Amino acid sequence: MPEVADMSPSFLLRVLRVLRLGLAPLLAVGWVTAGAQTPPTAVADFTAAPGSGSYGFASSTPATLLDLVDSRRPRPAQDIVGHLGLPPGDGPLPAVVLMHGSGGVYPALLQFWPKLLNQAGFATFVVDSFGPRGVHSTVENQGLVPFAADVADAYAALGLLASHPRIDPKRIAIMGFSRGGTTTWRTAVQRLAAGSAPAGQRFAAHVPVYSGGCAGLLSLHVQPGVFGPAPMLWIHGGDDDYTFASDCQAYAAAIQAAGTPSTFLLIPGARHKFDDDDPRRIPLRRAQMIKAGCPVEMDIDLMAPRDRRSGERLTLAQASERQRETCSGLGATVEGNRAARDTAAAAVLDFFKRVLKP
């Protein structure tokens, strides 16, 4: 958890006024200083061309995929936070939305990736989906924040960035890590974009890094028309025992075969969260994970689960039971790896320079 620099009453009151949050979530999580020494500034949009800093903005908390598809369904309002980094120059600039994983915002997400991208001329926007909702981590309980809420946050960030006069609304990409990788490829799903993305806005590129959701009920049945045309770059460590490279490699290949340009970079020897600054191998004994090869998936067109191997349509109860009995597991490891991070960084820069060029 980031160090809390100031927890004085006056500081907390300022934050409460900005984001209208209850005191308990702030004290429990300390999200206020997730990379920022001052409280976020509440904004309705970026039309005033604000500079680098932390901003509170409106999103929502849909509970399910169906809530993302159908705008008439409940989407409780929720203010969240993003950290904007702008490189020098007048623009219009390309931009990258950065989405965190199950452990929440971590140092490399606030420092390494924004610095790398800003120096290359890309604006960055790091989204904190957990802290404003009073959650520190979902590693041991992924149900604490709906996965659909992450997607809503990503689309809200897209709309906010698109309103900034220095940012080119047609050159905004998304890059996410682990659970944030799931968000990243889900924002490419055409039905979800049609139901939840800002009018006329789509992400120009998608980079899932050691992504989750490539197997199991989070994964979607891939067929032509499910994913949009924006290109994808998938990056995964070969020794990842949390989200398995074999599942994501097969998933990316299926998406490519269905018509969406998709490249997969496998980094041999790299484990989950290889971009972390900490080189130690850290066991996460209670981490919820899906075993490699889980055959359960969702059909986004039918809004029904199915067995990927047989094509059998399943009830939600059947799919949940099958996943629980054959696919669900506990325990994984994370390990920072500077060489793997440098390899990923070079690939990311090359990809964004090609696909986000004017």
C-alpha positions, 0 to 999 in steps of 0.5 A, a space after each residue: 500500500 502506498 505510504 500515506 503522507 498526510 492523514 490530518 482531519 483537514 486533509 481528509 475533509 478536503 478529500 471528502 468534499 472532492 469525491 463525496 466518499 465515506 470516511 471508512 473507505 478512505 481510512 481503510 485503503 488510503 487511496 488518496 495518496 496512490 501516487 499523489 501528495 495532494 487530494 484529487 481535483 474533482 472534474 466533470 471533463 478535461 475541456 479546461 486542459 488541466 495539467 498533470 495531476 490526480 483527478 476524481 471523475 464520474 464512473 459507475 459500478 455495473 455488476 454484470 456483463 449484461 449491465 454493460 450491454 444494456 444501458 437501461 439496467 442499474 449502474 450505480 454512480 461511483 466517483 473514481 480517481 485517475 493520475 494524468 501524466 502529460 509529456 511536453 508539447 502542444 499536441 494533439 497527443 496520443 494517450 494510454 489508459 493504464 489499468 491495475 490488477 487485483 493488487 491495486 495500484 502499485 509503484 511501477 504502474 505510477 512510475 515506470 510505465 508513465 515515465 517510459 510513455 511520457 518520455 516517448 510522447 504519450 500522455 498517460 492516465 493511471 486509473 484507480 478502480 479499487 481505492 475509491 470503492 473502499 477496496 485495497 485488493 481482490 487477490 483473495 476475493 475477486 467479487 469485492 469489485 465487479 469485473 464489469 465495474 473495471 470496464 465501466 471505469 476504463 470507458 469513463 477514462 476514455 471519455 474524460 481523456 477525449 475531452 482534453 484539448 491536448 489529446 487526440 481522441 482518436 489515438 487513445 489506447 488502453 494497457 492493463 495488467 493481470 485483472 487490468 488485462 482482462 479489462 483491456 481486452 474486454 473494452 475491445 468487445 463490440 457489444 460492450 463498447 456499444 452499450 457502455 463506451 462514450 458515444 463515438 469513442 473507441 480505444 485505438 489499441 489494446 495491450 493486455 499484459 499477463 492478462 487474466 480472463 483468458 479461460 473460465 467464465 470471464 473468457 468470451 467465445 471468440 467468433 467474427 464480430 465479437 471483437 472490434 478492429 483495433 489492434 492488440 499486443 498481448 504480453 505474457 511471461 512463460 513461467 506465469 503460474 497465476 494466469 497461464 500463458 498457454 491460455 492467453 496465447 490460444 485466446 489471442 490466436 483465436 481473436 486474430 483468426 476472427 479478424 482482429 490484428 493480434 500479436 502475442 509476445 511470450 517472455 521466457 522465464 518471466 512470472 506474473 507481475 514481472 514489471 514489479 520493482 521487487 525481484 523477490 519471488 513472492 507466494 500468494 497462497 490465498 490468491 484465487 486463480 483459474 487453472 490452465 485449460 479451463 473449458 468454460 466460457 461465455 457467449 456474449 451474443 447469447 449471454 449464456 455460458 458454454 463448454 468451449 470443447 464441445 460447444 454445449 450450452 450450459 446454464 449459469 448454475 452448471 457453468 459455475 459448478 463446473 468451473 468451481 469443481 474443475 477449474 478453480 484453484 488457490 495459490 500463485 507467485 509474483 516476481 519482478 524481473 527487470 530484463 523481462 520488463 525491459 523486453 516488454 517496454 521495448 515491445 510496447 513502445 514499438 507497438 504504440 509508435 506504429 499504431 498510434 501514429 498521426 
